[in-house]
Amino acid sequence: MRYRPLGNTGMSISAMSLILSDSSRMREAEWVSLIYAALESGINAFEITGSQPALIDGVGQALQAIDRRLVFLAWRLGWTTTTSGAPARDFSPEGLCRTVESLVARTGLGYLDATILDDPHSEELSPPALDMLRRLKDMGSIHLLGVTGHDDAMDAYISSGAFDLVATPFSLMSGWKERLRVKAAIDRDMVVLGYDYFPASVREPQQQQQPAAKTGNWGRGGASALTGMGTYAFLDRTPHWSGEEICLAYAMTEPSLCTVQVPADKIDRVELMAAVCERELPSGVPAQIEMARFSPPPQAEQTARRA
């Protein structure tokens, strides 16, 4: 496993980290086993996005067995459960304080390395809520304040100076807007976590399909050796690599990302994806990625020719 510095905190974390989310099929002991498997693979960074007791207790039990200073633990905030059991947004000062104090007490871990506010709209996050988080940080319950989201509110949060960390989507499909957002965060000495490294736009087969090759005059296929160039079709054609593995390896080539987050709830998946950290992208794949990034989709190209 490769490690990268966690900003200027003096801590190093694994280039690949795990996102652990609520799962109705997972019990506490299974979460413990999953986290142990991750640690054995060299992964020492986790973000928790759930609130089920089995997940919380599993995290607490697993991490109490090792030196707390060796593990980075972030928790995503902004959701609560109503009395009817339905999820609801909650960025109130009281709600944030109650959640953090409850998590620290229940896990027995003493503090959270980071809290990450989950896509707060500009009107959802009040100055008193930020003041509450700062007080919790001053008390030592939180070490880093983080935020994540997709819309333009993220640019305002990055420039505000109120946060130490940002989690942002980053993949081979990321354009200049996403890349400039990462640069802006780095320029402000923020820790940057990357997620959504395998976006739906490249996961779905129809995005990679090409028009059928025309038949030659003698009945032979007219397929060219360049068929599929300039598209993401190579993701499923690279020997000994899956499309997801290529996307993860590509995201980890971005030096601005402290870690790339991988969702997982199975041990074999953790071990498979952790092995990617030790591999280099095959020769020629980086060039294919750049060609696909800057090439128009087939339909757009055909429309342009007709015009």
C-alpha positions as CSV (number, residue, x, y, z in Angstrom):
1,M,0.0,0.0,0.0
2,R,1.2,3.5,-0.8
3,Y,0.7,6.4,1.7
4,R,0.3,10.1,1.3
5,P,0.6,13.0,3.8
6,L,-2.7,14.2,5.3
7,G,-2.1,17.8,4.6
8,N,0.1,19.4,7.2
9,T,-1.2,17.3,10.1
10,G,1.9,15.1,10.2
11,M,-0.1,12.0,9.6
12,S,0.1,9.8,6.5
13,I,-2.9,7.8,5.2
14,S,-3.3,5.1,2.6
15,A,-3.7,6.2,-1.1
16,M,-6.9,4.1,-1.1
17,S,-9.5,4.5,1.7
18,L,-12.9,2.9,2.4
19,I,-16.4,4.3,2.5
20,L,-18.5,2.3,4.9
21,S,-22.3,2.7,4.6
22,D,-25.3,1.2,6.3
23,S,-26.1,-2.3,5.1
24,S,-29.1,-4.3,6.4
25,R,-27.2,-7.6,5.8
26,M,-24.1,-6.6,7.9
27,R,-23.8,-7.4,11.6
28,E,-21.4,-5.9,14.0
29,A,-19.0,-8.8,13.8
30,E,-18.9,-8.6,10.0
31,W,-18.0,-4.9,10.1
32,V,-15.2,-5.8,12.5
33,S,-13.9,-8.5,10.1
34,L,-14.1,-6.1,7.1
35,I,-12.1,-3.4,8.9
36,Y,-9.5,-5.9,10.0
37,A,-9.2,-7.1,6.4
38,A,-8.7,-3.5,5.3
39,L,-6.0,-2.9,7.9
40,E,-4.2,-6.1,6.9
41,S,-4.2,-4.8,3.3
42,G,-2.6,-1.5,4.5
43,I,-5.7,0.6,4.5
44,N,-5.8,3.0,7.5
45,A,-8.4,5.6,6.4
46,F,-12.2,5.2,6.6
47,E,-15.2,7.4,6.1
48,I,-18.5,6.4,7.7
49,T,-21.7,7.5,6.0
50,G,-24.2,5.5,8.0
51,S,-25.9,5.6,11.4
52,Q,-27.0,1.9,12.1
53,P,-25.9,0.6,15.5
54,A,-24.2,-2.4,13.9
55,L,-21.9,-0.2,11.8
56,I,-21.1,2.3,14.6
57,D,-20.4,-0.5,17.1
58,G,-18.4,-2.5,14.6
59,V,-16.2,0.5,13.8
60,G,-15.6,1.2,17.6
61,Q,-14.8,-2.4,18.4
62,A,-12.4,-2.8,15.4
63,L,-10.4,0.4,15.9
64,Q,-10.1,0.2,19.7
65,A,-7.8,-2.8,19.1
66,I,-5.1,-0.7,17.5
67,D,-3.2,2.6,18.2
68,R,-5.8,5.3,17.6
69,R,-3.1,7.6,16.1
70,L,-2.5,5.2,13.2
71,V,-6.0,5.4,11.8
72,F,-7.9,8.2,10.1
73,L,-11.6,8.1,10.7
74,A,-14.0,10.6,9.1
75,W,-17.8,10.7,9.6
76,R,-20.3,12.2,7.2
77,L,-22.9,14.5,8.9
78,G,-26.1,16.2,7.8
79,W,-28.7,13.4,8.1
80,T,-30.8,12.2,10.9
81,T,-33.7,9.9,11.4
82,T,-37.2,11.1,12.3
83,T,-39.4,9.3,14.9
84,S,-41.1,7.6,12.0
85,G,-37.8,6.2,10.8
86,A,-37.6,8.4,7.7
87,P,-34.3,10.1,6.9
88,A,-34.2,13.9,7.2
89,R,-31.6,16.6,6.7
90,D,-30.3,18.2,9.9
91,F,-27.5,20.8,9.9
92,S,-28.7,22.5,13.0
93,P,-26.1,23.4,15.7
94,E,-27.9,21.1,18.2
95,G,-28.2,18.2,15.8
96,L,-24.5,18.4,14.7
97,C,-23.3,18.6,18.4
98,R,-25.6,15.7,19.5
99,T,-24.4,13.5,16.6
100,V,-20.7,14.1,17.2
101,E,-20.9,13.7,20.9
102,S,-22.9,10.5,20.5
103,L,-20.5,9.0,18.0
104,V,-17.4,9.8,20.1
105,A,-19.0,8.3,23.2
106,R,-20.5,5.2,21.6
107,T,-17.4,4.2,19.6
108,G,-15.1,5.0,22.6
109,L,-12.5,6.4,20.2
110,G,-12.0,9.7,21.9
111,Y,-12.3,11.9,18.8
112,L,-13.1,11.9,15.1
113,D,-10.3,12.8,12.7
114,A,-12.8,14.6,10.5
115,T,-16.4,15.4,10.1
116,I,-17.7,15.9,6.5
117,L,-20.9,17.9,6.0
118,D,-22.9,16.1,3.3
119,D,-23.7,18.5,0.4
120,P,-25.1,21.4,2.5
121,H,-26.9,24.0,0.4
122,S,-25.9,27.6,1.2
123,E,-29.2,28.2,3.1
124,E,-28.9,25.0,5.1
125,L,-25.6,25.7,6.9
126,S,-25.9,28.6,9.3
127,P,-23.1,30.6,11.1
128,P,-24.2,29.2,14.5
129,A,-23.8,25.6,13.1
130,L,-20.2,26.4,11.9
131,D,-19.5,28.0,15.3
132,M,-20.7,24.8,17.0
133,L,-18.3,22.7,14.9
134,R,-15.5,25.0,15.7
135,R,-16.1,24.6,19.4
136,L,-16.1,20.9,19.0
137,K,-12.8,21.2,17.2
138,D,-11.4,23.4,20.0
139,M,-12.5,20.8,22.5
140,G,-10.7,18.0,20.6
141,S,-13.8,16.1,19.6
142,I,-13.0,16.8,15.9
143,H,-9.6,17.4,14.4
144,L,-10.6,18.5,10.8
145,L,-13.8,20.1,9.5
146,G,-14.8,18.9,6.1
147,V,-17.4,19.4,3.4
148,T,-18.5,17.6,0.3
149,G,-20.9,18.4,-2.6
150,H,-21.3,18.7,-6.3
151,D,-22.8,22.2,-7.0
152,D,-21.4,25.7,-7.0
153,A,-21.9,26.1,-3.3
154,M,-18.7,24.0,-2.9
155,D,-16.6,26.8,-4.5
156,A,-17.9,29.2,-1.8
157,Y,-17.2,26.7,1.0
158,I,-13.7,26.2,-0.3
159,S,-12.9,29.9,-0.5
160,S,-14.5,30.7,2.9
161,G,-11.6,29.4,4.9
162,A,-14.0,27.6,7.3
163,F,-13.0,24.1,6.3
164,D,-9.8,22.1,6.5
165,L,-10.9,19.3,4.2
166,V,-13.0,18.8,1.1
167,A,-14.3,15.5,-0.5
168,T,-15.0,15.8,-4.2
169,P,-15.8,13.6,-7.1
170,F,-12.7,12.9,-9.3
171,S,-12.4,10.5,-12.2
172,L,-11.1,10.2,-15.7
173,M,-14.3,12.1,-16.7
174,S,-13.5,15.1,-14.6
175,G,-13.4,18.3,-16.5
176,W,-11.7,21.6,-15.9
177,K,-14.4,22.7,-13.4
178,E,-13.6,19.8,-11.1
179,R,-9.9,20.1,-11.6
180,L,-9.9,23.8,-10.8
181,R,-11.9,23.1,-7.6
182,V,-9.2,20.6,-6.5
183,K,-6.5,23.2,-7.3
184,A,-8.4,25.9,-5.3
185,A,-8.6,23.6,-2.3
186,I,-4.8,22.8,-2.5
187,D,-4.0,26.5,-2.8
188,R,-5.7,26.9,0.6
189,D,-3.8,24.1,2.2
190,M,-7.0,21.9,2.4
191,V,-6.9,18.1,2.5
192,V,-8.6,16.7,-0.6
193,L,-10.3,13.3,-0.7
194,G,-11.5,11.9,-4.0
195,Y,-14.6,9.7,-4.6
196,D,-16.8,8.6,-7.4
197,Y,-13.7,7.5,-9.4
198,F,-15.9,5.0,-11.4
199,P,-18.8,7.2,-12.6
200,A,-22.0,5.8,-14.1
201,S,-21.2,7.4,-17.5
202,V,-18.3,4.9,-18.0
203,R,-19.9,2.0,-16.0
204,E,-22.8,1.6,-18.4
205,P,-22.1,-0.5,-21.5
206,Q,-24.1,1.7,-23.8
207,Q,-21.7,4.5,-23.2
208,Q,-18.9,2.4,-24.8
209,Q,-20.7,0.8,-27.6
210,Q,-19.7,1.7,-31.2
211,P,-21.7,1.7,-34.4
212,A,-21.5,-1.6,-36.2
213,A,-18.7,-1.9,-38.7
214,K,-19.8,-1.6,-42.3
215,T,-19.5,-4.7,-44.5
216,G,-17.0,-4.5,-47.3
217,N,-17.9,-5.1,-51.0
218,W,-16.8,-8.7,-50.8
219,G,-18.7,-9.5,-47.6
220,R,-15.8,-9.0,-45.3
221,G,-16.0,-6.8,-42.2
222,G,-14.7,-3.3,-42.7
223,A,-13.6,-2.9,-39.0
224,S,-10.6,-0.8,-38.6
225,A,-7.7,-1.4,-36.2
226,L,-8.6,2.0,-34.7
227,T,-12.2,1.0,-33.9
228,G,-13.0,2.3,-30.4
229,M,-10.2,4.8,-30.3
230,G,-11.2,8.1,-28.7
231,T,-13.8,6.3,-26.5
232,Y,-13.8,4.5,-23.2
233,A,-14.3,1.1,-24.9
234,F,-10.8,0.2,-23.8
235,L,-11.9,0.0,-20.2
236,D,-13.4,-3.5,-20.9
237,R,-10.7,-4.5,-23.4
238,T,-7.5,-4.1,-21.4
239,P,-6.1,-7.6,-20.5
240,H,-5.9,-8.4,-16.8
241,W,-7.6,-5.1,-15.8
242,S,-11.3,-4.4,-15.1
243,G,-12.8,-1.0,-16.0
244,E,-13.1,-0.1,-12.3
245,E,-9.5,-1.0,-11.6
246,I,-8.3,1.2,-14.4
247,C,-10.5,4.1,-13.1
248,L,-9.1,3.7,-9.6
249,A,-5.5,3.5,-10.7
250,Y,-6.0,6.6,-12.8
251,A,-7.6,8.6,-9.9
252,M,-4.6,7.7,-7.8
253,T,-2.2,9.3,-10.3
254,E,-3.6,12.7,-9.3
255,P,-1.1,14.0,-6.7
256,S,-3.5,16.5,-5.3
257,L,-5.7,13.8,-3.8
258,C,-4.7,12.6,-0.4
259,T,-6.7,9.4,-0.9
260,V,-9.3,7.9,-3.2
261,Q,-12.4,6.5,-1.5
262,V,-13.8,3.1,-2.4
263,P,-17.2,1.9,-1.2
264,A,-17.0,-1.6,0.1
265,D,-18.9,-4.1,2.3
266,K,-17.2,-7.3,1.3
267,I,-13.7,-8.6,2.2
268,D,-12.9,-9.9,-1.2
269,R,-13.7,-6.5,-2.8
270,V,-11.4,-4.8,-0.3
271,E,-8.5,-7.1,-1.0
272,L,-9.1,-6.9,-4.8
273,M,-9.2,-3.1,-4.9
274,A,-6.3,-2.7,-2.4
275,A,-4.1,-4.7,-4.8
276,V,-4.6,-2.0,-7.5
277,C,-2.5,0.4,-5.4
278,E,0.6,-1.7,-6.1
279,R,0.0,-1.7,-9.9
280,E,1.0,0.8,-12.6
281,L,-1.4,1.5,-15.4
282,P,-0.6,-0.5,-18.5
283,S,1.5,1.1,-21.2
284,G,-0.7,3.1,-23.6
285,V,-3.7,3.4,-21.3
286,P,-2.9,6.9,-20.1
287,A,-2.8,8.0,-23.8
288,Q,-6.2,6.3,-24.4
289,I,-7.7,8.1,-21.5
290,E,-6.6,11.5,-22.7
291,M,-7.9,10.7,-26.2
292,A,-11.2,9.7,-24.8
293,R,-11.4,12.8,-22.6
294,F,-10.9,15.2,-25.4
295,S,-12.7,13.4,-28.2
296,P,-16.4,14.2,-28.9
297,P,-18.9,11.4,-28.4
298,P,-19.7,9.4,-31.6
299,Q,-23.2,10.9,-32.0
300,A,-21.9,14.5,-31.7
301,E,-19.2,13.7,-34.3
302,Q,-21.7,12.4,-36.7
303,T,-24.0,15.4,-36.2
304,A,-21.0,17.7,-36.8
305,R,-20.2,15.9,-40.1
306,R,-23.8,16.2,-41.3
307,A,-23.8,19.9,-40.5
